[in-house]
C-alpha cells in the first residue's frame, strides 16, 4: 500500500470510494512482493501495479466491481501456458491478490495510519483475506507497538494475532499468516495479511570519504535512512554530502554509543566503517560489537589492514567470535575499482545477508530465485 499511499489517502480525504488490490502472497518468481498495490478510482483511473502488467487488466476488473459494491475477494494468478488467452504470469510465478473497497466508511482508520507513516511511527494493518466464515473476510485490525484497534471477530483471535503482528512490525516484515477460525495458532481456516509500515532501516556510515558519498547515495536509493558520521569537520560537510538524512560531526564511537543508549540501533541497522584509521575504527567497532544485534557490520580495508585491526580489537578485550561478525574486506567480490562500484559491492553484500542469497550468478544456479522470510514461530507462515 505504501507505493500508492498518497493517491489513496487523497481520494479518501475527498470522500471518494476506490478499489484497492494488494499482493498478499507470492510463490516462485512472482514479479511483485507482498504489499505491492494497485488503486482504481470511480472514474476508471488506475495507479500502481500488482504484477508489472501481466494480470493488471483482470485485477482492474475486480477493483471496479469492488467500487460498485462487490465483497472483498482473494484471487490467485499463475502461469497460463495451457491457454495462451488465459490471464496469467508469463514469468512463471504465482501470486495472491486481495481486492477490497476503500472509503471513509469501510476504512475509517486510514487517515491516522497515513499520519503515522508520515511521522515515522510504526504501524501495521492486518486484514482477514480468507476465512471459513465469509462474513469475516475483510475484517481489519490496526496494530501499533502499544495499542490496537479493530477486531477479527473473536477476542482470542485479536489477542493472539496482535502479538504475532507486533513481531512482524518490529522487523518491518509484510507477510500472510495462517490460523484456525478463532485465531488458533495450530489450525487452518483463516488467513491474515499483515502490511507493516515501520520506519526506514538505518544505514550509518562512519568516515566522510569519497566511498562514503557513493554508499550514502546508494543507501538512500535502497530506502535506508542514511547517516554519515566523522569527527573531522573539514570532511563532514553538507557540500560533500548534500543528500544524506543526517550529517554528524562527532567521534564515531561516541555517536554510536549515544545512539545505542537512546535505543536507536536495532536489528535492521547497517553499520559501515569506512574511516580506514585505527584510532576511529577500533573504538567504533568495539562499540558496535558490544551493542545490540544489527543487520550488518562492515569495515573497509585490505586484508593486511584488517589483520592489524583484529590484533587491536583483541587487545581491546574483544573475543575472536565477536570480531568474526565484522565483514572485512567489506563487500562482495565484484572486481570493483571506483567508489561507486565499491558502493555497489557493499550494498550487494547487505542485500545478500538480509535475504540469505548466495552471491552467485543466478544464471549458474538452480532452484527458487526468492527465499522465504523468517516469521514468528508461533504463527503458521504462508509466504512465498
C-alpha positions in Angstrom: 0.0 0.0 0.0 2.9 2.3 0.6 3.6 2.6 -3.2 0.1 4.2 -3.8 -0.5 5.7 -0.4 -0.5 9.3 -1.5 -3.3 9.0 -4.1 -5.2 6.6 -1.9 -5.2 9.0 1.1 -6.0 11.9 -1.2 -9.1 10.1 -2.6 -10.1 9.0 1.0 -9.9 12.6 2.3 -12.1 13.8 -0.6 -14.7 11.2 0.4 -14.3 9.1 -2.7 -14.6 5.3 -3.0 -11.9 3.3 -4.7 -11.0 -0.3 -5.3 -7.7 -1.4 -3.8 -5.9 -4.5 -5.0 -2.9 -5.8 -2.9 -0.4 -8.6 -3.4 -0.7 -10.7 -0.2 1.3 -13.8 -1.0 3.8 -14.9 -3.7 5.4 -18.1 -4.9 8.4 -18.7 -7.0 9.4 -15.8 -9.4 6.3 -13.6 -9.0 7.1 -10.1 -10.3 6.0 -8.1 -7.2 6.4 -8.6 -3.5 3.7 -8.8 -0.9 2.3 -5.3 -0.2 2.5 -4.1 -3.8 -0.8 -2.4 -4.7 -3.0 -1.0 -7.4 -5.6 1.6 -6.9 -8.7 2.1 -9.2 -10.9 5.1 -8.7 -14.6 5.6 -9.7 -13.6 7.5 -12.8 -11.6 4.4 -14.0 -8.1 5.8 -13.5 -5.5 3.3 -12.2 -2.4 3.9 -10.2 0.2 1.3 -9.2 0.8 -2.3 -10.2 0.4 -5.8 -8.8 2.3 -7.7 -11.5 4.2 -5.4 -13.7 1.5 -5.7 -16.4 0.8 -9.5 -16.5 -2.6 -9.6 -14.8 -3.4 -5.9 -14.4 -6.5 -6.0 -16.6 -8.1 -8.8 -14.7 -7.4 -7.1 -11.3 -8.7 -3.8 -12.7 -12.0 -5.5 -13.4 -12.2 -6.9 -9.8 -11.3 -3.4 -8.4 -14.1 -1.9 -10.4 -16.6 -4.4 -9.1 -15.4 -3.7 -5.6 -16.2 0.0 -6.1 -19.7 -1.0 -7.2 -20.3 -3.0 -4.1 -18.8 -6.5 -4.6 -17.5 -8.1 -1.4 -13.7 -8.4 -0.8 -12.2 -11.1 -2.9 -9.0 -13.1 -2.9 -7.8 -14.2 -6.3 -4.8 -16.3 -7.3 -2.9 -15.8 -10.6 -0.4 -18.2 -12.0 1.3 -19.2 -15.3 -1.1 -19.8 -18.1 0.9 -21.9 -20.6 -2.1 -24.3 -21.3 -4.2 -21.4 -22.6 -2.5 -18.5 -24.4 -5.5 -16.4 -23.9 -5.9 -17.0 -20.2 -4.9 -14.5 -17.6 -1.5 -15.5 -16.1 2.0 -14.6 -15.2 4.5 -15.0 -18.1 7.3 -15.2 -15.6 6.0 -18.5 -14.2 5.3 -17.2 -10.7 2.1 -17.3 -8.6 0.6 -14.5 -6.7 -2.5 -14.0 -4.5 -4.2 -10.6 -4.8 -6.8 -9.3 -2.3 -9.3 -6.8 -3.7 -11.4 -4.6 -1.5 -13.5 -1.4 -1.5 -11.9 1.5 0.4 -13.8 4.6 1.6 -14.2 6.6 4.8 -16.9 4.1 5.7 -15.1 0.9 5.0 -11.6 2.1 6.2 -12.1 4.9 8.8 -8.7 4.4 10.3 -6.8 5.2 7.0 -6.2 8.9 7.9 -4.5 8.1 11.2 -2.4 5.3 9.6 -1.2 7.8 7.0 -0.3 10.2 9.7 1.7 7.5 11.5 3.6 6.6 8.3 4.4 10.2 7.6 5.7 10.8 11.1 7.8 7.6 11.0 5.7 5.9 13.7 5.5 2.0 13.3 2.0 0.8 12.4 0.7 -2.4 10.8 -2.6 -3.1 9.1 -3.8 -6.7 9.5 -6.7 -7.8 7.3 -8.6 -11.1 7.1 -8.2 -12.2 3.5 -9.7 -15.7 3.8 -12.0 -17.3 6.4 -14.3 -20.3 6.6 -17.0 -17.7 7.6 -17.2 -15.3 4.6 -18.6 -12.6 6.8 -15.2 -12.2 8.5 -13.3 -11.6 5.2 -12.2 -8.0 5.2 -12.2 -7.6 9.0 -9.3 -5.5 10.0 -7.1 -4.5 12.9 -4.7 -1.6 13.1 -1.8 -2.6 15.3 0.8 -0.3 16.9 3.6 -1.3 19.3 1.4 -0.4 22.4 -2.2 -0.4 21.2 -4.5 -2.0 18.6 -7.9 -1.0 17.1 -10.5 -3.2 15.3 -11.3 -6.8 15.6 -11.1 -10.1 13.8 -14.4 -11.2 15.3 -13.0 -13.1 18.3 -11.2 -11.8 21.4 -8.8 -14.7 21.4 -8.0 -14.1 17.7 -7.5 -10.4 18.4 -5.0 -11.1 21.2 -3.0 -13.8 19.5 -2.8 -12.2 16.1 -1.9 -8.8 17.5 1.0 -10.4 19.4 2.3 -12.0 16.2 1.8 -8.9 14.1 3.9 -6.9 16.6 6.7 -9.4 16.0 6.5 -8.7 12.2 6.2 -5.0 12.7 9.4 -4.9 14.8 11.2 -6.3 11.8 9.3 -4.3 9.2 8.0 -7.6 7.6 5.0 -7.7 5.4 3.5 -11.2 5.1 0.5 -13.5 5.3 -0.1 -15.6 8.4 -2.3 -18.7 8.8 -4.6 -19.5 11.8 -7.6 -21.6 12.9 -11.0 -19.9 12.6 -10.7 -18.2 16.0 -7.0 -17.4 15.8 -5.7 -20.8 16.9 -2.0 -20.9 16.0 -2.1 -24.6 15.2 -5.1 -24.6 12.8 -6.5 -23.8 9.5 -9.4 -21.7 8.3 -8.2 -18.1 8.5 -5.5 -16.2 6.7 -4.5 -12.7 7.8 -2.4 -10.3 5.6 -0.1 -8.1 7.6 1.1 -4.9 5.9 3.9 -3.5 8.1 4.9 0.2 7.9 8.0 0.5 10.0 10.4 3.5 9.9 13.1 3.1 7.3 16.0 1.0 8.4 19.2 2.9 9.2 22.5 3.0 7.4 25.2 4.6 9.4 28.4 5.3 7.5 31.5 6.2 9.6 34.1 8.1 7.6 33.3 11.1 5.3 35.4 9.9 2.4 34.5 9.6 -1.3 33.5 6.0 -0.9 31.1 7.1 1.9 29.5 9.6 -0.5 28.8 6.9 -3.1 27.5 4.5 -0.5 25.2 7.1 1.1 23.6 7.8 -2.3 23.0 4.2 -2.9 21.7 3.6 0.6 19.1 6.3 0.1 18.1 4.7 -3.2 17.6 1.4 -1.4 15.3 3.0 1.2 17.6 3.5 4.1 17.7 6.4 6.5 21.3 7.4 5.9 23.6 9.0 8.5 27.2 9.9 7.8 29.4 10.5 10.8 33.0 11.7 11.0 35.0 13.6 13.7 36.7 15.8 11.1 34.5 18.8 10.2 36.7 19.6 7.2 35.4 16.4 5.5 31.9 16.1 7.0 30.3 18.9 5.1 26.9 19.4 3.5 28.6 20.3 0.3 30.1 16.9 0.1 27.0 15.0 1.4 24.0 17.0 0.2 21.5 14.2 0.1 22.1 12.3 3.4 19.4 12.4 6.1 21.8 13.2 8.8 25.4 14.5 8.8 27.1 14.2 12.2 30.4 15.7 13.3 31.3 13.5 16.3 33.8 10.9 17.2 32.2 7.7 15.7 32.3 5.6 18.9 30.8 8.4 21.0 28.0 8.9 18.5 27.3 5.2 18.2 27.3 4.7 22.0 24.8 7.6 22.2 22.5 6.0 19.6 22.6 2.7 21.4 21.8 4.3 24.7 18.8 6.0 23.0 17.5 2.7 21.6 18.0 4.0 18.0 20.0 0.9 16.9 18.1 -2.2 16.1 18.4 -5.5 14.1 17.7 -3.7 10.8 20.6 -1.2 11.3 23.6 -1.4 8.9 26.9 -0.1 10.2 29.7 0.6 7.6 33.1 1.7 9.0 35.0 3.4 6.2 37.3 5.6 8.3 40.3 3.3 7.5 42.1 4.6 10.5 42.6 2.5 13.7 42.0 5.5 16.1 38.5 5.7 14.7 37.9 2.1 13.5 38.8 0.2 16.7 36.7 2.2 19.2 33.6 2.3 17.0 33.8 -1.4 16.1 34.2 -2.3 19.8 31.0 -0.3 20.5 29.2 -1.9 17.6 30.2 -5.5 18.5 29.3 -5.0 22.2 26.0 -3.3 21.3 22.6 -4.7 20.3 22.4 -7.1 17.3 22.4 -5.3 13.9 21.9 -6.5 10.4 25.4 -5.9 9.1 28.8 -4.6 10.3 31.3 -3.9 7.6 34.8 -2.3 7.7 36.8 -1.1 4.8 40.5 -2.1 4.4 42.9 -4.5 2.8 43.5 -8.0 4.3 46.6 -6.6 5.9 44.7 -3.7 7.4 42.1 -6.0 8.8 44.6 -8.3 10.2 46.1 -5.4 12.1 42.6 -4.3 13.1 41.9 -7.7 14.5 45.0 -7.6 16.7 44.0 -4.2 18.0 40.4 -5.4 18.7 41.8 -8.5 20.6 44.0 -6.2 22.6 40.9 -4.1 23.4 39.3 -7.1 25.0 37.0 -8.5 22.3 36.7 -12.2 21.7 37.5 -13.8 18.3 33.9 -14.9 17.9 32.8 -11.2 18.2 35.3 -10.0 15.8 34.2 -12.6 13.2 30.9 -10.7 12.9 32.8 -7.9 11.0 32.7 -8.2 7.3 36.2 -7.1 6.1 37.4 -6.6 3.5 34.0 -5.1 3.0 31.6 -6.1 0.2 31.3 -8.9 -2.4 34.0 -9.7 -4.9 32.7 -7.8 -7.9 36.1 -6.6 -9.1 35.1 -3.1 -8.0 37.5 -0.2 -8.6 35.8 3.1 -8.3 33.9 4.4 -5.2 30.6 3.9 -7.0 31.5 0.3 -7.9 32.7 -0.3 -4.3 29.4 1.0 -3.0 27.5 -1.4 -5.2 29.7 -4.2 -3.9 28.9 -3.2 -0.3 25.2 -2.8 -1.0 25.2 -6.2 -2.7 26.5 -7.9 0.4 24.0 -6.1 2.6 21.2 -7.4 0.4 22.7 -10.9 0.3 22.8 -11.2 4.0 19.4 -9.6 4.5 17.7 -12.2 2.3 20.0 -15.2 2.5 21.3 -15.2 -1.0 24.5 -17.0 -2.1 26.0 -14.1 -4.0 26.5 -16.4 -7.0 25.4 -15.7 -10.6 21.7 -16.6 -10.9 22.3 -17.9 -14.4 24.7 -20.5 -12.9 22.3 -21.5 -10.1 19.2 -23.6 -9.9 16.2 -23.6 -7.6 14.0 -20.7 -6.5 15.2 -17.1 -7.0 13.4 -15.7 -4.0 13.8 -17.1 -0.4 11.2 -17.3 2.3 11.0 -14.7 5.0 11.5 -15.8 8.6 8.3 -15.3 10.6 7.4 -15.7 14.3 7.4 -19.4 15.0 4.1 -19.2 16.8 2.2 -18.4 13.6 1.9 -20.6 10.5 3.8 -18.9 7.7 2.1 -18.7 4.4 4.6 -16.6 2.4 6.4 -17.5 -0.8 
